[in-house]
Amino acid sequence: MNRKKEPTKKTQGLLGIFFTTVLLLVLAAAASVPFYFESQSLYYKLGTDKTLLQAGKVFGLVAMVLILTQVVLVSRFAILEKIFSLKSLFSSHQTLGKIIAVLILLHPICILGAEKFILFPFEPRYWPEFLGIGLAGLLLGIVLISVGQKRLKLPVKTWQTIHRIGTPAIVILAFVHVFFVSESFNIAVPKAGLACAAGFAALLFLRLYYKRYVPRSKK
């Protein structure tokens, strides 16, 4: 029988550097959007207010990339498990969840800080902002349940069900929020990048559901 060759430590190291570099480049590209593709809301901001608004947008977009990264980490790609080990991927998934929670808190604080903490009026035109509030609540809720699962004595199956329902909802709502909340994504380059990210997310979920629910024929 032919055995599949396991990657050498050198190959694992190079592939690890490659995937980490790709993630850092995507994060850098997302973080650059508020600076190179300014939305109209930035035109009227100066000094500290502009810095706060840009920082808030950066925190939100970085959180978006990390949310998508979370889906990759749980997608059980064989190559990633060989490079980083399953234990390392699970640990990274937990750590990123906490980082995302912090970013999700900083995102509205900075944006509202740029507006002197004056809340948006409850009007239909601000639905993307209110969708973002709901999204933040959902995401923080899942992170808190994850962290306190043992203290809450929540059965593993119940937690898995919450996670499996909540994760797709978070990803879908995040894409809708990002697309409609900022005029930056009416510009060709950011719009194309967001569309590619959405397509990638859709493929990841299709793969997950296929592996989870489609029975494999036994040879």
N, C-alpha and C positions, 0 to 999 in steps of 0.2 A: 504493500500500500504506500502511496505517496503522501508524505506528510507536508502540510503547509509550513513553509519556512517562517519562523518567527523573526521579526525585525531585530537586528543587533542593537546594542545599547547606543552605538554611535548614530544609527539610523533613527532610533527612537528620539534621541536628543535633537537631531536636526528637524525631524517632523514636529516635535514639540515646539521648537523655536519658530518654525514656519506657521503653525496654527496660532500661536500666541501673537506673532507679528501681524497676521491677517486681522485678528480681533482688535489689536491696538490701532491699526490703520483705519478700520471701520469706525472705531470710537472717535478717532481724530477727525475723520470726514464728517461724522454726525455733529461733533462739537463745533466744527467750523461753519456750519450752516448759518447761525445767527450773525456771524461776522462778514461772510462773503455774500449772503443772500438775505439782506435785511428785510424784515417785514415792515409794514407801514407804521406799526406801533413804535418802532425804534427811531423813526424820522424825527419825532417830536420830543425825544428824550436827550438830556445832556448830563454830563458828569456822573454822579453817583447813581442817579435814577437809571441812566442808560446801562451802566455796568451791572446793576442789580437785575435789570430786565434780561440782558444778555446771559448773565449767569444762570438765571432761572430757566431760560430756554435751553442752555447747555445741559443743566442737570436733568431736564426732562428728556432730551434726546439721548443722552448717555444711558439713562434708565431704560429707554425704549430698546436700545441695542442690547443691553444686558438682559432684558426680559426675553428677547429672541435667543440670546445665548443660552438662557436657562432651558429652552426647548431643545436646543442642540445637545446639551449635557445629559438630558434624560432620554434621548432618542436611541440610545444603545448602539451607536456606531462602533463596529468591531475595531476599526483602526484607532479610534480615540481610546478605547479601553486598553488596547495594547500599548499605546504610547504613555497614557497617564495613569492607568489602572482604574478599576471600577470604584475603589475606595476613594481615590483622589478626586474623581469626577463627582462623586456624591458629596464629598466635603466642599468642593468648589461650588456646587449647587446650593448648599446651605449658606455658605459665606456670601455668595452673590445675592441671595434672597435678602439678607440683612442690609447689604450695600444698596440694593434697589429701594428698600424701605426708607433708608436715610435720604436718598436722592429724591424720592417722591415727596418727602416732607419739605426738603429744601426748595424744590421746584415752585410750589405756590407761595412760600414765604418770600422768596426773592422777587417774584412777579408782583405780589401784592405790596411788597416794600417799595417797588418802583412807582406804585400808585398811591403811596402814603397810606397803605392799608385801607383804602376805600373799596368796599366790596362792589362787585358788578351788580347792577340792578337786575331784578328777576324778570327778564324779558326774553322772548323767544330767540332773538338774535344772539344771545349769549349761551345758547344751548351747548356749544362745544366746551365752554368753560365749566358748565355745570356737569356735563358728562365726565370731564376730567376729575371733578370732585368725587363723583360716584366711583370712578375707576380707582382713585387713590384709596377710598374707603375699602373697596373690594380687595385690592392688593395688600393693604396693611392688615386687613382681617386675616387673609390667608397666611401671611408671614407670622402674625401673632399666634395663630392656631398651630402653625408648624413648630414654632419655638416652644410653645406651652403644651404640646400634644401629650406629653407624659404627665404633666401636672393636672391637665384636664381629664386624664384617664380616657382619652378618646381612642376607640378601637382603630386598629390599623386600616381595616377595610373602609370604615367611615371616613377616615382622613384621606384615603386614596380616592374615594368617590368625590369628596369636596375638591381635592386637588385636580382631578381629571375634568371636572365640570368648570372649575374656576379658571384654570390655566387658559383654555381656548377663549373664554369670555374676556379675560384680561388682555390677551393678544389682539383680539378683534377690536375691542373698545379702544385700545391704545392706538392702533392704526387710524381708526376713525377720528379720535381726538386730535392726533398730530396733524392729520391731513386738513381738517376743517378749522383748527384753532389759529393757524398762522398762515399769512399770505406768502411766506417763504416757499411753501409747497405748491404754489401756483406757478412757480418758475420752473423751467424745463429740467434743469439738472437735479435739484432736490426732489422734484416730483418723480423723475425716473428712478432715482435711488430708493425712494419710498415704495414705488411700485415693485421694484426688484425684491426689496425686503419682504413685502407682502406675499409675493409669489413664492419666495423661499420658505416663508412661514407656512403657507398652504401646503407645499410639498412635504415639509416636515410632519405636519399633522396627518396628511394622507398616508404617509409611510408608517407613522405610529399606529393609526387605526387599522391599517391593512395587517400589520404584524400582530396586533392585539386581537382582532376579531375574525380575520379570514383564516380558517383552518388549513393547516399544511398537510398535504397528502403524504402518507408514510410509504417509503420505498420498501 
